[in-house]
């Protein structure tokens, strides 16, 4: 007798295998990759638009790490 969990795993595997086969048939157009050169990790600030203060406060409330002026984010290598 096959358990419900084993049956669900078998069904999921069949679905993923079928999806993978269909996905392999898809032909995507070739896209030319851009070439970006960066000299530093900080962008130059300019005269931007006036920020919506309510949106700014909400962003800082939702950010896990921040100080009064900046969101602190993790930088990773790709």
C-alpha positions as CSV (number, residue, x, y, z in Angstrom):
1,X,0.0,0.0,0.0
2,X,1.3,3.4,-1.0
3,X,1.1,6.2,1.7
4,X,-0.5,9.5,0.9
5,X,2.8,11.3,1.3
6,X,4.6,8.9,-1.1
7,X,1.8,9.3,-3.7
8,X,2.1,13.1,-3.4
9,X,5.8,12.9,-3.9
10,X,5.4,10.7,-6.9
11,X,2.8,13.0,-8.4
12,X,5.0,16.0,-7.8
13,X,7.9,14.3,-9.5
14,X,5.8,13.5,-12.5
15,X,4.6,17.1,-12.8
16,X,8.1,18.5,-12.5
17,X,9.5,16.1,-15.0
18,X,6.7,16.9,-17.5
19,X,7.2,20.6,-16.9
20,X,10.9,20.3,-17.5
21,X,10.4,18.5,-20.8
22,X,8.0,21.2,-22.0
23,X,10.3,24.0,-20.8
24,X,13.2,22.4,-22.8
25,X,11.2,22.9,-26.0
26,X,10.8,26.7,-25.5
27,X,13.0,28.7,-27.8
28,X,13.9,32.1,-26.4
29,X,15.3,35.0,-28.5
30,X,19.0,35.7,-27.9
31,X,19.6,38.9,-25.9
32,X,22.7,40.9,-26.2
33,X,24.2,41.3,-22.7
34,X,25.0,44.8,-21.5
35,X,28.5,45.8,-20.4
36,X,28.6,47.8,-17.2
37,X,31.7,49.3,-15.7
38,X,31.6,50.5,-12.1
39,X,34.3,52.5,-10.5
40,X,32.8,52.5,-7.0
41,X,30.0,51.0,-5.0
42,X,28.4,54.4,-4.4
43,X,26.3,56.3,-6.9
44,X,26.7,60.0,-7.3
45,X,23.8,61.9,-5.8
46,X,22.1,64.6,-7.9
47,X,19.2,66.9,-7.7
48,X,16.3,64.4,-7.6
49,X,12.6,64.7,-7.1
50,X,11.3,65.5,-3.6
51,X,10.5,62.2,-1.9
52,X,7.1,61.4,-0.5
53,X,7.7,61.5,3.3
54,X,5.0,58.9,4.1
55,X,6.6,56.5,1.7
56,X,10.0,57.2,3.1
57,X,8.9,56.6,6.7
58,X,7.2,53.3,5.7
59,X,10.3,52.1,3.9
60,X,12.5,52.8,6.9
61,X,9.9,51.0,9.2
62,X,10.0,47.9,7.0
63,X,13.8,47.8,6.5
64,X,15.5,45.3,8.9
65,X,18.6,47.5,9.1
66,X,18.8,51.3,8.7
67,X,20.0,54.4,10.3
68,X,18.5,57.9,10.0
69,X,19.5,58.5,6.4
70,X,20.3,55.2,4.7
71,X,19.0,51.7,4.3
72,X,21.7,49.2,5.2
73,X,21.8,46.3,2.7
74,X,23.9,43.3,2.2
75,X,26.2,43.4,-0.9
76,X,27.0,40.0,-2.6
77,X,29.2,39.0,-5.4
78,X,27.5,37.4,-8.4
